[in-house]
């Protein structure tokens, strides 16, 4: 009985070892991508955000207490629509004061005109000197000037009374709100930021070391983060003349085609792809795909015949997201984009794409040297 029990234990141990070996040889899922051509087909990707072509900060032309806010962020407004109002009491009092000053100035002008007419007759009769008449004429002209100034001031205060209403200069969407009812605001202080209807574009930053590769008018492709795989055509509309003092990057705007305007919303995150035309014959792989051996030599893992194979490569100038490589790598290879440090030569793998969907890798063998 003891011998039988020992044999059973040995068999169980062997069975357990066999199960571990079988689990170890199960294909490991790996994320794979195909290398990008380094010529005209290659593209650099830059993160960005969707903006309106015209984004206007809206403010009152006079200061005062904000008594009413008619819209909120995200509201659609039409041209001329009232967005907010200031307390009109102070402006109304200023208008009344200006009207009173105008009435006084006009009364003084009328009195000076009557005196001037009387002095004119007295001069004709030589009852007063010519110098006295000239003095009266100068007083009349001064009164006329005072009346004109008072009239202009009255018109200004009337306009300012109308400035207590903030109206939309054009149709659009309120992108942000920066003041609340009850707040005392100064003239020119931003109350809303409005994104006008019309053009939509993506704001990106171009790195300083690549700025000469791009120019206004270059084509681009825009991929929304909410719609991966769907690329919208666009064009570089503007590039800043100077780099940002802190980031050392150049702000740029990529305008979307008119047909794509309705497919984007303000504030959406996007990725802009800008092609390169530098005549580079190398292949580009993600930075995460590059591995370093114990000797420091660069290599990438590729999937061939369902197994991971290490392919040595020579690297070029590192980019922000990819690196050009040359060597035994082929354009049709599927390169392991992440987790290569966990693989072993010849290990069975199950290639998947970014969405964790299986990838059908063609059965190919490396070409003989």
MITORTOR-394107 format. One record per residue (C-alpha): residue in three letters; x, y, z. Coordinates in steps of 0.1 Angstrom, whole numbers, padded with zeros to 4 digits, always signed. Each point is the difference from the previous one (the first is absolute). Example, Ala and Ser with C-alpha at 12.3 -4.5 7.8 and 13.67 -1.06 7.14 Angstrom:
<pts>
ALA+0123-0045+0078/SER+0014+0034-0007/
</pts>
This chain:
<pts>
UNK+0000+0000+0000/UNK+0029+0023+0008/UNK+0015-0006-0035/UNK-0033+0007-0017/UNK-0004+0033+0020/UNK+0035+0011-0010/UNK-0008-0007-0037/UNK-0032+0020+0002/UNK+0019+0030+0015/UNK+0027-0002-0026/UNK-0027-0001-0028/UNK-0018+0030+0015/UNK+0032+0020+0002/UNK+0008-0008-0036/UNK-0035+0010-0010/UNK+0004+0033+0018/UNK+0033+0008-0017/UNK-0015-0008-0034/UNK-0028+0024+0006/UNK+0025+0028+0009/UNK+0020-0006-0031/UNK-0032+0000-0022/UNK-0011+0033+0016/UNK+0035+0015-0006/UNK-0002-0008-0037/UNK-0034+0016-0004/UNK+0002+0029-0025/UNK+0006+0034+0017/UNK-0022+0028-0013/UNK+0021+0029-0015/UNK-0010+0033-0015/UNK+0014+0003-0035/UNK+0003+0028-0026/UNK+0015+0002-0035/UNK+0030+0023-0005/UNK-0007+0032-0019/UNK+0019+0010-0031/UNK+0025+0028+0006/UNK-0007+0019-0032/UNK-0032+0019-0010/UNK-0022-0026+0016/UNK+0014+0006+0035/UNK-0018+0024+0023/UNK+0007+0017+0033/UNK-0029+0001+0025/UNK-0007+0030+0023/UNK-0027+0002+0027/UNK-0024+0029-0003/UNK-0034+0014+0009/UNK-0029+0012-0021/UNK-0006+0037+0000/UNK-0021+0025-0019/UNK+0019+0021-0026/UNK-0014+0031+0016/UNK-0001+0000+0038/UNK-0009+0034+0014/UNK+0002+0011+0037/UNK-0031+0021+0006/UNK+0000+0029+0025/UNK-0020+0031+0009/UNK+0013+0033-0012/UNK-0008+0016+0033/UNK+0004-0012+0036/UNK-0028-0007+0025/UNK-0018-0027+0020/UNK-0011-0030-0020/UNK-0037-0004+0008/UNK-0011-0027-0025/UNK+0017-0028-0019/UNK-0023-0013-0028/UNK+0021-0029-0013/UNK+0024-0026+0013/UNK+0030-0019-0014/UNK-0010-0023-0029/UNK-0031+0021-0010/UNK-0005+0008-0037/UNK-0007+0037-0007/UNK-0010+0021-0029/UNK+0014+0033-0012/UNK-0013+0029+0021/UNK-0013-0023+0028/UNK+0003+0015+0035/UNK+0025-0020+0020/UNK+0003+0020+0033/UNK-0010+0034+0015/UNK+0016+0025+0023/UNK-0019+0022+0025/UNK-0011+0029-0022/UNK-0006+0025+0028/UNK+0034+0016+0000/UNK+0001+0003-0037/UNK-0035+0015-0001/UNK+0009+0026+0026/UNK+0031+0009-0021/UNK-0022+0004-0030/UNK-0023+0023+0019/UNK+0029+0021+0012/UNK+0014+0003-0035/UNK-0034+0011-0013/UNK-0002+0027+0027/UNK+0034+0012-0008/UNK-0010+0003-0037/UNK-0031+0020+0009/UNK+0021+0024+0021/UNK+0025+0004-0029/UNK-0027+0006-0025/UNK-0016+0026+0022/UNK+0034+0018+0004/UNK+0004-0002-0038/UNK-0034+0016-0005/UNK+0009+0029+0025/UNK+0033+0006-0017/UNK-0017+0001-0034/UNK-0024+0026+0012/UNK+0028+0021+0015/UNK+0020-0003-0033/UNK-0030+0012-0021/UNK-0005+0031+0023/UNK+0037+0008-0001/UNK+0000-0002-0037/UNK-0026+0028-0003/UNK+0018+0021+0026/UNK+0032-0003-0020/UNK-0018+0012-0031/UNK-0013+0030+0020/UNK+0036+0005+0014/UNK-0013-0002+0035/UNK+0025-0027+0010/UNK+0035-0006-0011/UNK+0010-0026-0025/UNK+0021-0018+0026/UNK-0030-0004+0023/UNK-0019-0016-0028/UNK+0029-0023-0008/UNK+0000-0011+0036/UNK-0037-0008-0001/UNK+0005-0019-0032/UNK+0027-0021+0016/UNK-0023-0008+0030/UNK-0027-0011-0024/UNK+0024-0024-0018/UNK+0012-0014+0033/UNK-0036-0006+0010/UNK-0006-0018-0034/UNK+0030-0022+0007/UNK-0013-0008+0035/UNK-0033-0010-0015/UNK+0016-0023-0026/UNK+0021-0016+0027/UNK-0031-0005+0022/UNK-0019-0015-0029/UNK+0028-0025-0007/UNK+0002-0010+0037/UNK-0037-0005+0000/UNK+0003-0024-0030/UNK+0028-0019+0017/UNK-0019-0005+0032/UNK-0030-0012-0021/UNK+0022-0025-0017/UNK+0014-0012+0033/UNK-0035-0005+0013/UNK-0005-0024-0028/UNK+0033-0018+0008/UNK-0016-0014+0032/UNK-0013-0028-0022/UNK+0025-0026-0013/UNK-0011-0013-0033/UNK+0014-0028-0022/UNK+0019+0015-0029/UNK-0008-0031-0022/UNK-0016-0034+0002/UNK+0020-0026+0019/UNK+0004-0020+0032/UNK+0010+0013+0034/UNK+0033-0019+0007/UNK+0005+0012+0035/UNK-0014+0023+0027/UNK+0023+0021+0022/UNK-0024+0022+0021/UNK-0031-0004+0020/UNK-0030+0021+0009/UNK+0007+0023+0029/UNK+0036+0005-0009/UNK+0014+0035-0006/UNK+0019-0001-0033/UNK+0023+0025-0017/UNK-0001+0013-0035/UNK+0017-0026-0023/UNK-0002-0028+0025/UNK-0008-0033-0017/UNK-0035-0013+0008/UNK-0004-0027-0026/UNK+0022-0016-0027/UNK-0021-0007-0031/UNK+0009-0024-0028/UNK-0015+0013-0032/UNK-0017-0023-0024/UNK+0020-0009-0031/UNK+0035-0014-0002/UNK+0013-0027+0024/UNK+0036-0008+0005/UNK+0024-0019+0022/UNK+0026+0018+0021/UNK+0034-0019+0002/UNK+0036+0008+0009/UNK+0028-0008-0024/UNK+0034-0009+0015/UNK+0029+0025-0006/UNK+0022-0026-0016/UNK-0025-0008-0027/UNK-0015+0034-0007/UNK+0017+0004-0034/UNK-0017-0032-0012/UNK-0034+0016-0001/UNK-0016+0031-0016/UNK-0034+0016-0003/UNK-0021-0018-0026/UNK+0014-0035+0007/UNK-0026-0028+0001/UNK-0008-0018+0033/UNK-0023-0027+0013/UNK-0019+0004+0033/UNK-0011-0030+0021/UNK-0024+0006+0028/UNK+0007-0019+0032/UNK-0037-0009+0002/UNK+0001-0014-0036/UNK+0033-0020-0003/UNK+0009-0011-0036/UNK-0022+0027-0016/UNK+0022+0028-0014/UNK-0013+0034-0012/UNK+0019+0020-0026/UNK+0014+0034+0010/UNK+0026+0026-0008/UNK+0025+0020+0020/UNK-0015+0035+0002/UNK+0026+0018+0021/UNK+0032-0005+0018/UNK+0012+0023+0027/UNK+0030+0022-0010/UNK+0017-0005+0033/UNK+0004-0029+0025/UNK-0017+0000+0033/UNK+0024+0012+0027/UNK-0007-0029+0024/UNK-0007-0030-0022/UNK+0023+0010-0029/UNK-0027-0012-0025/UNK-0018+0018-0028/UNK-0038+0003+0003/UNK-0018-0010-0032/UNK-0036-0003-0012/UNK-0012-0027-0023/UNK-0033+0009-0018/UNK-0025-0027-0007/UNK-0017-0003-0034/UNK-0034+0015-0002/UNK-0016-0035-0005/UNK+0015-0011+0034/UNK-0012+0030+0021/UNK-0031-0018+0012/UNK+0019-0031+0012/UNK+0019+0018+0028/UNK-0010+0018+0032/UNK+0019+0027+0018/UNK+0025-0012+0025/UNK+0003-0035-0014/UNK+0034-0016+0002/UNK+0016-0009-0033/UNK+0032-0013-0015/UNK+0014+0018-0031/UNK+0022-0019-0025/UNK+0024+0020-0021/UNK+0018-0018-0028/UNK+0037+0002-0005/UNK+0017+0003-0034/UNK+0037-0004+0009/UNK+0009-0029-0023/UNK+0008-0023+0029/UNK+0001-0036-0011/UNK-0001-0015+0035/UNK-0029-0015+0018/UNK-0015+0017+0031/UNK-0011-0020+0031/UNK-0014+0012+0033/UNK+0025+0009+0027/UNK-0015-0026+0022/UNK+0008-0027-0025/UNK+0038+0006+0002/UNK+0019-0024+0023/UNK+0036+0000+0011/UNK+0020-0032+0006/UNK+0027-0007+0026/UNK+0025+0012-0026/UNK-0019+0033-0005/UNK-0010-0009-0036/UNK-0034+0011-0011/UNK-0027-0025-0011/UNK-0037-0005-0005/UNK-0022-0030+0005/UNK-0020-0011-0030/UNK-0027-0027-0004/UNK+0008-0026-0026/UNK-0018-0034-0002/UNK-0017+0008+0033/UNK+0033+0004+0019/UNK+0019+0029+0013/UNK+0034+0006-0018/UNK+0026+0025+0010/UNK+0011+0021-0030/UNK+0031+0023+0004/UNK-0003+0035-0014/UNK+0019+0032-0003/UNK-0017+0031+0013/UNK-0001+0035-0013/UNK-0010+0033+0016/UNK-0026-0005+0027/UNK-0034+0018-0005/UNK-0026+0008+0026/UNK-0019-0032-0006/UNK+0019-0021-0025/UNK+0036-0008-0011/UNK+0013-0009-0035/UNK+0017-0034-0002/UNK+0019-0019-0027/UNK+0011-0036-0002/UNK-0018-0033-0004/UNK-0034+0014+0008/UNK-0025-0003-0029/UNK-0028+0025-0009/UNK-0026-0028+0004/UNK+0012-0012+0034/UNK-0022+0002+0031/UNK+0021+0017+0027/UNK-0008-0005+0037/UNK-0007+0035+0012/UNK+0000-0006+0037/UNK+0012-0025+0025/UNK+0030-0012-0020/UNK+0021-0003+0031/UNK-0021-0029+0012/UNK+0004-0021-0032/UNK+0025-0028-0007/UNK+0013-0011-0034/UNK-0024-0024-0017/UNK-0027+0005+0026/UNK-0036-0007-0014/UNK-0020+0033-0001/UNK-0035+0010-0009/UNK+0001+0034-0018/UNK-0028+0025+0007/UNK-0005+0037-0011/UNK-0006+0031+0021/UNK-0037-0010+0005/UNK+0011-0035+0013/UNK-0013-0016-0032/UNK+0019-0030-0014/UNK+0023+0008-0029/UNK+0005-0025-0029/UNK+0037-0001-0005/UNK+0012-0015-0033/UNK+0022-0030+0004/UNK+0034+0013-0011/UNK+0036-0008+0006/UNK+0028+0024+0002/UNK+0019+0004-0032/UNK+0034-0016-0003/UNK+0029+0024+0001/
</pts>
